Amino acid sequence: MKLNINKYALGLMVITAGLTSCIGDLDQMPKNPIELTPDKFAENPREYIGGALGKCYSGIAISGQGGSGSSDISGLDNGRSCWSRAIFMLNEFTTDECNWIWKDSGVFDLCTGTWSSSNENIFGTYSRLYTHIAVCNDFIRLSRSLGDYGISTGNGENQVSQADLDQFVLEARALRDLSYFYIIDLFGNAAYAWDTQLTGEEPPYIKREDLFKTVTEDLEDVLANFNESGVYGRIGKDAVEALLAKFYLNAEVWTGTAEWQKCWDHCQAVINRHKGGGFEGSGLAMDYLSVFCGNNDMFAPGGSLKEQNEILWNIPYAYQGTITQPDGTSQNVWLTQSYGGTSFLILAALSDQNTAVPGWYGINGQWTCMHARQQFSEKFSFSNGVSNDGRAYLWLTENDGFKIQNTDFSTYKDGYVPIKFTNVNCNPDGTMPRWRDPETDLPRVGVHDLNNPDNYGISAYATFAETDYPVIRLAEIYLTAAEANLRGGVGSKADALAYVNVVRSRAGVGSWNDAEFTVNNLLDERARELYWENNRRTDLVRAGMFTGSRYNWSWKNNVATGAGIADHMDIFPIPTSVINSYGSPYPQNPGY
């Protein structure tokens, strides 16, 4: 159980309680939210400001403030409306990586490349992203109007220091810019909602390239002024710089002007801060599977394995725990319960058809929803259901009764099942406990003896996952630097090839030589390393392989063997309901 302030804050957060305001004080427990009311804001501004910032963070972790069944937005159920799951629907369901086998409303259209501007999931994702942007904008405005609430900055017991307030605003801006990354990626031209506008003011329409310029300039300014906090659950300097690298990686597609040098430079800065520890001195975690396990917080900033600090930006999750109230009494609480986040990524892949022992994956539930498309599975070079690539160690293949072909859209076993995220704890040194099922001789991780009282430190019957969601990892930055070199000719080719090979070496596959270091091979390597991390559609678009017929996968364009889709589908439509709600003209994206 990870009992950390930030995990509690995300689960308990209301606008008036949660994080304390001093950078060094975030390891304190949150106060009872009932004790803080609007008429007491000026008496304890540290709680007030901390709680308001906390909502900026919780907006990317949970769907709503009322527990797993609530949502801050309407029109989409509480599971699909969670920030990371909403993005997953558009950036993964639409590709070769996975298929949601149930023909749920709007989801089937995404999985088959047949969506339109009335798709409810597209509208839900658009709404979720802009809701989060609005919350961040409100916090930034709040920081400029504290006097209206009788709050002043200073170093008094209940005051907020100007340095802390400035740092909080930088974090809110970075969180906002993260959501804008996906707005620019998914929708291109969009609405310009910024903290300079009045609350409730209709945000104007803005071109993609102009929004890119605005957001990256803002993020560069954040980076230039950012104080590295190293506090678990909060944005650090590495996260800000890694996000900038992701922006510049896609600059040519999004603006028409490549920014490979900026991409390389930001990658280098992050990489140089991490060299020396971890796998082969790279800063990567020693074990790939551990990065996606129940106690993967040890690999995040502020975690216990600083030399393996691979998760540059994480969304904390915790299931349940105990907090101590101000009067000294204890209270059992439910924490960051969500049907999005990592609970979704674990449960959707599992089925009672083949996972009868919950301890195998540290969670008590199976949704029987997702499997991989054949073309993606083939990238792992399976032979008789076994791959030498350690990133596919837990996949369900023909040895578990699955087939690689996707013959029937809604048959769970018509497709291998990628299992990557688990709720099983790794060992204190960061290695994953592996074993082989004595009855089937198939590979598993975690608990194999449910009578073991230690149980590897995890409850096999947890309903929600403890696993943190990795927004950006160091391995992604290694591969991003390599692509900047390959496509832009910047930096050192020797370094770029070494970056790819350290990622491949950890996976247990051979190193590439110069001839193998190609754009197409790198695209496949990114697929193997980063699958289910909300990168695939973006990567395929950048490579010119998402639309058209250059690369087809099962059920693309609703054809079992795959067929091309129109080029305008490289971006999604602006939802019809959004356009209809505008009082001023709001153009639809071309082709819709």
Secondary structure by P-SEA (a helix, b strand, c coil): ccccaaaaaaaaccccccccccccccccccccccccccccccccaaaaaaaaaaaaaaccccccccccccccccccccccccaaaaaaaaaccccccccccccccaaaaaaacccccccaaaaaaaaaaaaaaaaaaaaaaaaacccccccccccccccccaaaaaaaaaaaaaaaaaaaaaaaaccccccccccccccccbbbbbcaaaaaaaaaaaaaaaaaacccccccccccaaaaaaaaaaaaaaccccccccaaaaaaaaaaaaaaacccccccccccccccccccccccccccccccccccccccbbbbbbccccccccccbbbbbbcccccccaaaaaaaacccccccccccccccccccccccccccccccccccccccccccccccccccccccccccccccccbbbbbccccccccccccccccccccccccccccccccccccccccccccccccccccccaaaaaaaaaaaaaacccccaaaaaaaaaaaaaaacbbbbccccccaaaaaaaaaacccccccaaaaaaaaccccccccccccccccccbbbcccccccccccaaaaaaccccccccccc
